[in-house]
Amino acid sequence: MTDAAPTSQPSGLNVSFLGLGVMGGAMARHLGAAGHNLTIYNRSPARVEAWQAANPGLAGRVAASPAEAAEGADVVITCVGNDDDLSDVVLSPTGAFSTLKRGALFIDHTTVSARIARQIAVEGRDKELLCVDAPVTGGQSGAEAGTLSIMCGGSAKAVDAARPVLAAYAKRVVHVGKPGAGQTAKMANQMCIAGAIAGLSEAIRFAQAARLDLDKVFEAISGGAAQSWQMDNRWHTMAKDEFDFGFAVDWMRKDLGLAIEEARSVGASVPTTALIDQFYADVQALGGGRQDTSALIRRLPRRGGA
């Protein structure tokens, strides 16, 4: 295993990308720019049209269905919404696996349950496919910059085959373990993020109530053990009630739900995660479901004059 993405990228593979959302659209763009023969598919034609307008000439083909997209593909990559979406585009009668050739590579970037990742791996094995569950971290900015970190589940052969393709948009590719392990690692990632934001929310509101200068507090604590990516990037915006930075509360609740479900399955205790999940439900009730995850601070009343 290695933490580094390969520096060389093969060109000329027939790559089909299914799902052109904020993350998927950026990843597809990098694949086209890397010289792959790109086919794109999205359930909403309007999103396909918008992607093509923003990336003229990068996609050689637009497919009308996942099955059509997978015809003749060396690699199929998905980045959709949830378990049901993934099952539909991969395993349904018009899904990608219905036409994907034997020996092809399948990579999924959706954050879904470990259960469906394992199911897809079993279905793929029967078709002699190389399957990798490969959720990502790094957010919209990482997708745009091509600097995502990717945690992979699957066989060593499958992950090794995926590395040169993933190099188009990843700075780090880590083989975590067997099928489903990538998804389980992503759950741990989301648990850590939620915990950091919860602590940050309370610290900011505490400093405001104590009438401290928030800039000075940040200067004092951000260089020590309390430092985190969330603190560096969200302290000032949270203090100003700015919550338009990409990953939405609704999606965090989906991810924490997956983590809580998997924790039950493996016998792990995750009381803090369960509590923060309920805190995010409070934010949804306040109308903040589409705001980014730092909106967790909204559930705490502002006190003091800071």
C-alpha positions as CSV (number, residue, x, y, z in Angstrom):
1,M,0.0,0.0,0.0
2,T,1.1,3.5,-0.6
3,D,-0.3,6.9,0.3
4,A,0.8,8.6,-2.9
5,A,-1.1,8.6,-6.1
6,P,1.0,7.6,-9.1
7,T,2.5,10.5,-11.1
8,S,2.1,8.9,-14.5
9,Q,-1.3,8.5,-16.1
10,P,-2.3,6.3,-19.0
11,S,-4.1,8.1,-21.8
12,G,-6.5,6.8,-24.3
13,L,-8.6,4.5,-22.0
14,N,-12.3,4.3,-22.7
15,V,-13.6,5.8,-19.5
16,S,-17.3,6.3,-18.7
17,F,-18.3,8.6,-15.9
18,L,-21.8,8.3,-14.4
19,G,-22.9,11.2,-12.2
20,L,-22.0,14.9,-13.0
21,G,-22.7,16.6,-9.7
22,V,-20.4,19.0,-7.9
23,M,-17.8,16.3,-7.2
24,G,-18.4,14.0,-10.2
25,G,-18.4,16.8,-12.7
26,A,-15.0,18.0,-11.6
27,M,-13.5,14.5,-11.7
28,A,-14.9,13.9,-15.1
29,R,-13.3,17.1,-16.3
30,H,-9.9,15.9,-15.1
31,L,-10.3,12.6,-16.8
32,G,-11.0,14.2,-20.1
33,A,-8.1,16.6,-19.7
34,A,-5.8,13.6,-19.0
35,G,-6.5,12.3,-22.5
36,H,-9.0,9.6,-21.8
37,N,-11.8,8.8,-24.3
38,L,-14.6,10.1,-22.1
39,T,-18.3,9.1,-22.1
40,I,-20.6,10.9,-19.7
41,Y,-24.0,10.0,-18.3
42,N,-26.3,11.8,-15.8
43,R,-30.0,11.1,-15.1
44,S,-30.7,14.9,-15.5
45,P,-30.1,15.9,-19.1
46,A,-29.8,19.6,-18.0
47,R,-26.8,18.8,-15.9
48,V,-25.1,17.0,-18.9
49,E,-25.8,20.1,-21.1
50,A,-24.3,22.4,-18.4
51,W,-21.2,20.2,-18.1
52,Q,-20.7,20.2,-21.8
53,A,-21.1,23.9,-22.1
54,A,-18.5,24.4,-19.4
55,N,-16.1,21.7,-20.8
56,P,-16.4,21.9,-24.6
57,G,-15.0,18.9,-26.4
58,L,-13.8,16.9,-23.4
59,A,-16.5,14.2,-23.7
60,G,-16.6,12.3,-26.9
61,R,-19.9,10.6,-26.2
62,V,-23.1,11.2,-24.1
63,A,-24.9,8.1,-23.1
64,A,-28.6,7.7,-22.7
65,S,-28.4,5.1,-20.0
66,P,-25.8,3.5,-17.7
67,A,-25.9,0.4,-19.8
68,E,-25.1,2.4,-23.0
69,A,-22.3,4.2,-21.1
70,A,-20.7,1.0,-20.1
71,E,-20.6,-0.5,-23.6
72,G,-17.0,-0.8,-24.8
73,A,-15.7,0.9,-21.6
74,D,-12.4,-0.1,-20.1
75,V,-13.3,1.8,-16.9
76,V,-16.7,2.8,-15.5
77,I,-16.8,5.3,-12.6
78,T,-19.8,6.3,-10.6
79,C,-20.5,9.3,-8.3
80,V,-24.2,9.4,-7.5
81,G,-26.3,10.1,-4.4
82,N,-27.0,7.1,-2.2
83,D,-27.4,3.3,-2.1
84,D,-30.6,3.3,-4.2
85,D,-29.1,5.5,-6.8
86,L,-25.9,3.4,-7.0
87,S,-27.9,0.2,-7.3
88,D,-30.0,1.6,-10.1
89,V,-27.1,2.8,-12.2
90,V,-25.0,-0.3,-11.6
91,L,-27.2,-3.4,-10.9
92,S,-30.6,-2.7,-12.6
93,P,-31.5,-4.2,-16.0
94,T,-30.3,-0.9,-17.6
95,G,-27.3,-0.6,-15.2
96,A,-23.7,-0.5,-16.1
97,F,-23.0,-4.2,-15.2
98,S,-25.5,-5.4,-17.8
99,T,-23.1,-4.4,-20.6
100,L,-19.7,-3.9,-19.0
101,K,-17.1,-6.3,-20.6
102,R,-15.3,-8.9,-18.6
103,G,-12.1,-7.7,-17.1
104,A,-13.1,-4.1,-17.0
105,L,-12.5,-1.8,-14.0
106,F,-15.4,-0.4,-11.9
107,I,-14.7,2.5,-9.5
108,D,-17.4,4.0,-7.2
109,H,-16.9,7.4,-5.5
110,T,-20.3,7.6,-3.9
111,T,-20.5,7.6,-0.1
112,V,-22.8,4.6,0.5
113,S,-23.1,1.7,2.9
114,A,-20.4,-0.9,3.1
115,R,-23.1,-3.5,2.5
116,I,-23.8,-2.3,-1.1
117,A,-20.1,-2.0,-1.8
118,R,-19.7,-5.6,-0.8
119,Q,-22.7,-6.6,-2.9
120,I,-21.3,-4.9,-6.0
121,A,-18.0,-6.6,-5.5
122,V,-19.7,-10.0,-5.4
123,E,-21.7,-9.2,-8.5
124,G,-18.6,-7.9,-10.2
125,R,-16.6,-11.0,-9.3
126,D,-19.1,-13.2,-11.1
127,K,-18.5,-11.0,-14.2
128,E,-14.7,-11.0,-13.7
129,L,-14.7,-7.3,-13.1
130,L,-12.2,-5.4,-11.0
131,C,-14.3,-3.4,-8.4
132,V,-13.1,-0.7,-6.1
133,D,-15.2,1.2,-3.6
134,A,-13.4,4.5,-3.5
135,P,-15.1,7.3,-1.5
136,V,-13.2,10.6,-1.4
137,T,-12.4,13.4,1.0
138,G,-11.2,16.9,0.2
139,G,-14.5,18.5,-0.8
140,Q,-15.5,20.5,-3.8
141,S,-12.3,22.5,-3.7
142,G,-10.2,19.2,-3.8
143,A,-12.2,17.9,-6.7
144,E,-11.8,21.1,-8.6
145,A,-8.0,21.2,-7.9
146,G,-7.5,17.5,-8.5
147,T,-6.1,17.0,-5.0
148,L,-8.6,14.5,-3.5
149,S,-7.7,11.8,-1.0
150,I,-9.2,8.5,-1.8
151,M,-9.8,5.5,0.5
152,C,-10.2,2.3,-1.4
153,G,-11.7,-1.1,-0.7
154,G,-11.2,-4.1,-3.0
155,S,-8.5,-6.6,-4.1
156,A,-4.9,-5.4,-4.5
157,K,-5.2,-6.2,-8.2
158,A,-8.3,-3.9,-8.5
159,V,-6.8,-1.0,-6.6
160,D,-3.5,-1.2,-8.5
161,A,-5.5,-1.0,-11.7
162,A,-7.4,2.0,-10.4
163,R,-4.4,4.0,-9.2
164,P,-3.3,5.4,-12.7
165,V,-6.9,6.4,-13.4
166,L,-7.4,8.1,-10.0
167,A,-4.2,10.0,-10.5
168,A,-6.1,12.4,-12.7
169,Y,-7.8,14.0,-9.6
170,A,-6.2,12.5,-6.5
171,K,-3.1,13.4,-4.5
172,R,-3.4,10.4,-2.2
173,V,-4.8,6.9,-2.8
174,V,-4.8,4.5,0.1
175,H,-5.8,0.8,-0.1
176,V,-7.6,0.3,3.2
177,G,-8.7,-3.3,2.8
178,K,-11.2,-5.7,1.3
179,P,-14.4,-4.7,-0.5
180,G,-16.4,-2.3,1.7
181,A,-13.4,-1.1,3.7
182,G,-13.2,2.1,1.7
183,Q,-16.7,3.0,2.7
184,T,-16.1,2.1,6.3
185,A,-13.0,4.3,6.4
186,K,-15.1,7.2,4.9
187,M,-17.6,6.7,7.8
188,A,-14.7,7.2,10.2
189,N,-13.7,10.3,8.3
190,Q,-17.2,11.8,8.6
191,M,-17.3,11.0,12.3
192,C,-14.1,12.9,12.9
193,I,-15.3,15.9,10.9
194,A,-18.6,16.0,12.7
195,G,-16.8,15.9,16.1
196,A,-14.5,18.7,15.1
197,I,-17.3,21.0,13.9
198,A,-19.3,20.3,17.1
199,G,-16.4,21.3,19.3
200,L,-15.6,24.3,17.1
201,S,-19.2,25.5,17.3
202,E,-19.3,25.4,21.1
203,A,-15.8,27.1,21.4
204,I,-16.9,30.0,19.1
205,R,-20.1,30.6,21.0
206,F,-18.3,30.3,24.3
207,A,-15.7,32.9,23.2
208,Q,-18.5,35.2,22.0
209,A,-20.4,34.9,25.3
210,A,-17.2,35.8,27.1
211,R,-16.8,38.9,24.9
212,L,-13.4,37.8,23.7
213,D,-11.8,39.1,20.4
214,L,-12.4,36.1,18.1
215,D,-9.4,37.0,15.9
216,K,-7.2,37.0,19.0
217,V,-8.6,33.7,20.2
218,F,-8.0,32.1,16.8
219,E,-4.4,33.4,16.8
220,A,-3.8,32.0,20.3
221,I,-5.2,28.5,19.8
222,S,-4.9,27.7,16.1
223,G,-1.2,26.9,16.4
224,G,-1.5,24.4,19.1
225,A,-3.2,21.1,19.9
226,A,-6.6,22.5,19.1
227,Q,-5.7,23.2,15.5
228,S,-7.7,21.4,12.8
229,W,-8.6,21.9,9.1
230,Q,-12.1,22.9,10.3
231,M,-10.6,25.6,12.6
232,D,-8.3,27.0,9.9
233,N,-11.0,27.1,7.3
234,R,-14.3,27.7,9.2
235,W,-13.6,29.6,12.4
236,H,-14.0,33.0,10.8
237,T,-16.9,32.1,8.5
238,M,-18.9,30.4,11.3
239,A,-18.4,33.5,13.5
240,K,-20.0,35.5,10.6
241,D,-22.8,33.0,10.0
242,E,-21.6,32.2,6.5
243,F,-22.5,28.6,5.5
244,D,-22.2,28.3,1.8
245,F,-19.1,26.1,1.3
246,G,-20.3,22.9,-0.4
247,F,-21.0,19.8,1.6
248,A,-24.6,20.1,3.0
249,V,-26.0,19.2,6.3
250,D,-28.5,16.8,4.6
251,W,-25.6,14.8,3.2
252,M,-23.7,14.8,6.5
253,R,-26.8,13.3,8.1
254,K,-26.9,10.6,5.4
255,D,-23.3,9.8,6.1
256,L,-23.6,9.8,9.9
257,G,-26.6,7.5,9.5
258,L,-24.5,5.1,7.5
259,A,-21.8,5.2,10.2
260,I,-24.3,4.6,13.0
261,E,-25.8,1.6,11.1
262,E,-22.4,0.1,10.4
263,A,-21.4,0.6,14.1
264,R,-24.3,-1.5,15.2
265,S,-23.3,-4.2,12.7
266,V,-19.7,-4.4,14.0
267,G,-20.6,-3.8,17.7
268,A,-18.9,-0.4,18.1
269,S,-20.2,2.2,20.5
270,V,-20.5,5.7,18.9
271,P,-22.5,7.8,21.3
272,T,-20.9,11.1,20.3
273,T,-21.6,10.5,16.6
274,A,-25.3,9.7,17.4
275,L,-25.6,12.9,19.5
276,I,-24.1,15.1,16.8
277,D,-26.4,13.5,14.3
278,Q,-29.3,14.7,16.3
279,F,-27.7,18.1,16.6
280,Y,-27.7,18.2,12.8
281,A,-31.4,17.2,12.8
282,D,-31.9,20.4,14.8
283,V,-30.2,22.4,12.0
284,Q,-32.5,20.8,9.4
285,A,-35.5,21.8,11.5
286,L,-34.1,25.4,11.4
287,G,-34.2,25.2,7.6
288,G,-30.4,24.6,7.2
289,G,-30.4,21.3,5.4
290,R,-28.8,22.7,2.3
291,Q,-26.3,24.8,4.2
292,D,-22.8,23.4,4.7
293,T,-21.9,21.3,7.7
294,S,-20.4,24.3,9.7
295,A,-24.0,25.5,10.0
296,L,-24.1,23.2,13.1
297,I,-23.3,26.4,15.1
298,R,-26.8,27.7,14.3
299,R,-28.4,25.5,17.0
300,L,-26.4,27.4,19.7
301,P,-27.7,30.8,20.7
302,R,-25.3,33.7,20.2
303,R,-24.5,35.5,23.5
304,G,-22.4,38.5,24.3
305,G,-21.2,41.2,22.0
306,A,-18.3,39.5,20.1
